Amino acid sequence: MSKPSALDPKILKHCAAALRTLSHPDRLRIVEALEKGPLDVSELTARLRRPQAAVSQHLMRLRAHGLVAAEREGRVARYRVAHAGCLTILGCIRSHFAK
């Protein structure tokens, strides 16, 4: 078996930033809720049972790292998972830690 090649330091830095962003339980719960499809802030607030301001702050961080995206429908922004890697990470968490 051949030795895997070393990852580019820029890629590692980007991945570390994304993992830091996902490291908050509420942000992981947001990604988990969005896994089933787009939701707006009020829907996320109800599902997470967290204050709207807190959910909005978490969404802002997730958006800043390109992990979720928002699409406007009139006055309402609906959020969706923008990076499939988030779902892969959730899968790893489920298979390794949710026993």
Secondary structure, 3 states (H helix, E strand, C coil): CCCCCCCCHHHHHHHHHHHHHHCCHHHHHHHHHHCCCCEEHHHHHHHHCCCHHHHHHHHHHHHHCCCEEEEEECCEEEEEECCCHHHHHHHHHHHHHCC
